Amino acid sequence: MPHVKVPPPYQGPTQGNARIEVDGETVGACLAAVSERYAGFGELIQDANGQVHKFVTLFVNGEEIDRTALDTPVTAGDEVEILAAIAGG
């Protein structure tokens, strides 16, 4: 099974879980699986139209993917990582 690596700013909905194993054959399916399991998670990653927020970066096995490439395939053992851009001032 692939797993999704959740950064600390997004671990509220996942109840502190930083690594979540999911069933999914694409990045989008993996994110959807986490969203179904943990209420409130999906809104942190995607907008109401299903587009990945501009401050979210996605990686598969350490390689950055385009935020529009939710159809990127994943297989058992792959890691989908979410990186949250944090702004401050």
C-alpha positions in Angstrom: 0.0 0.0 0.0 1.2 3.5 -0.7 1.3 5.9 2.3 0.8 9.7 2.7 3.2 11.7 4.7 1.4 14.5 6.5 3.3 17.6 7.7 2.7 18.8 11.3 0.5 21.8 10.2 -2.0 19.4 8.7 -2.0 16.7 11.4 -4.9 18.2 13.4 -7.5 16.4 11.3 -5.3 13.2 11.2 -5.2 13.2 15.0 -1.4 13.6 15.0 -0.8 10.8 12.5 2.1 11.7 10.2 2.2 8.6 8.0 -1.1 7.1 6.8 -1.3 3.9 4.7 -4.0 4.1 2.1 -5.5 2.3 -0.9 -5.0 4.3 -4.0 -3.5 4.0 -7.5 -2.9 7.7 -8.0 -1.9 10.6 -5.9 -5.4 12.0 -6.1 -6.9 8.7 -4.9 -4.5 8.6 -2.0 -5.4 12.1 -0.9 -9.1 11.3 -1.3 -8.6 8.2 0.9 -7.0 10.3 3.7 -9.8 12.8 3.3 -12.5 10.1 3.7 -10.9 8.8 6.8 -10.2 12.1 8.5 -12.8 14.9 8.3 -11.4 18.3 7.6 -8.2 17.1 6.0 -9.2 17.5 2.4 -10.0 21.2 2.8 -6.4 21.8 3.9 -5.1 20.4 0.7 -7.6 21.2 -2.0 -10.2 23.9 -2.7 -13.9 23.4 -3.4 -13.1 22.7 -7.1 -10.6 19.9 -6.2 -7.6 22.0 -7.1 -4.5 21.7 -4.9 -4.0 24.9 -2.9 -1.2 27.1 -4.2 0.7 26.8 -0.9 0.7 23.0 -1.0 3.5 21.1 -2.8 3.3 17.4 -3.5 6.0 14.8 -3.9 6.1 11.2 -4.9 9.1 9.3 -3.5 10.9 12.6 -3.0 10.3 13.9 -6.5 8.1 17.0 -6.7 5.1 16.7 -9.0 3.0 19.4 -10.5 0.0 20.3 -8.3 -2.3 19.5 -11.3 -0.9 16.0 -11.7 -3.2 14.2 -9.3 -3.4 11.4 -11.8 0.3 10.5 -11.2 0.3 6.7 -10.5 1.6 5.2 -7.3 2.1 1.6 -6.2 2.6 -0.3 -3.0 5.4 1.2 -0.9 5.4 4.6 -2.6 5.3 7.7 -0.5 3.1 10.7 -1.3 4.4 13.6 0.7 2.6 16.9 1.3 4.7 20.0 2.0 3.0 23.0 3.5 4.4 26.4 2.7 4.3 28.5 5.8 4.3 32.3 5.4 5.2 34.7 8.1 6.1 38.2 8.7 
